[in-house]
Amino acid sequence: MRKTVLTMLLLTFVTSCKNPKSETLQDHDLRIKNDRVTVPENNPVFKKIKTQPVIEQEHSDGVVSAGTIQAIPNHYAEIASPFSGRITQSFIQLGQRVSAGSALFEILSSDYFSVQKDYTDALNDVQLAEKNYRRQQDLVKHGVGIQKELDEAETDFKNKKTSLSNASSALKVYNSKGGSIGSPMVVRAPINGEIISNKIVNGQYLKGDADPVIIIAELSKVWISGDVKEKDIRFVNTGDRVSVKVSAYPDKNITGKVYHINEIVDEDTRSIKVLIECDNPDRKLKPGMYATVNFSTTPEKTVMIPVTALMQQDNFQYVWIKTGKNQFTKRTVTTGETDQKTVRITSGIKPGETIMTEGGIYLLDAK
């Protein structure tokens, strides 16, 4: 009887030495083996975990470029005076639309008078040379002239006509509408467009090398000059439609198309200049504005996962793959383009596998 009581006391003592609380913690603990972790259902992390199957979906690789809006070169003209002289009259005002050939301003210039005089002298020389040539022809015809003198007169007449043609061309360069000899020079618009800068002041004296005093631009169409990285240029083709955003009008949807792709790579930035042409009927796109250009590519099926599923460790990225009941295995992946919500996976996981989309942050110590 006494031996039985001692045995019972010993069993009671051994049982009391065990820690029931410690046994409970072990049930809750994450069980980690290499890159595999098991999350017990009574572990608090279990309720924070969400999973979803991996599927393929249509995706277009977006190429984004920063750009600057600029006027199309042959739709933009800076007008300066070709000669030194004094402005006697202005025919335009800021914001006015003009046509090619419209009078802009009038300038009185002695240099321009010299061009007019050269033309007048060349015209007189031609008239005299022609008279001499006709006279020599008549003399030879009647047998009293000398053929050599006729040939010389003919050569002189041809040379004088060439000089007149050159003087006439020079005059037309500066005054396409002609004008009487001795009249002031009228500077005219070379293109259709709008006066976007006007520094003309009646009576001011301009030097021949002075800065432009008028700028004309036709801004119903503009270019956006952007730089595309060398690695992305394969996604961009002439004629492609693109979407454009400018900070001045964040809610405005602007579309354009690729007009030109430069043939030269910038060796410093490893990028290529791309010009996008955009319609600008309301003139809201102004030269000098910054723009963001999104180039769209042909959609293709690919694996996209939520960004919350992607984890980072040292220099590589990984996801947790569900490999059993409450069991997950770490898998290294290679990523592609990303946006605010999803990231493209180029290798590492396949459609049909199940990944952890939320809760991975609580497993960062599971190595």
Secondary structure, 3 states (H helix, E strand, C coil): CHHHHHHHHHHHHHHHHCCHHHHHHHHHCCEEECCEEECCCCCHHHHHCEEEECCEEEECCCEEEEEEEEECHHHEEEECCCCCEEEEEECCCCCCEECCCCEEEEEECHHHHHHHHHHHHHHHHHHHHHHHHHHHHHHHHCCCCCHHHHHHHHHHHHHHHHHHHHHHHHHHHHCCCCCCCCCCEEEECCCCEEEEEECCCCCCEECCCCCCCEEEECCCEEEEEEEEEHHHHHHCCCCCEEEEEECCEEEEEEEEEEEEEEEEEECCCCEEEEEEEEECCCCCCCCCCEEEEEECCCCEEEEEEEHHHCEEECCEEEEEEEEECCEEEEEEEEEEEECCCEEEEEECCCCCCEEEEECHHHHCCCC
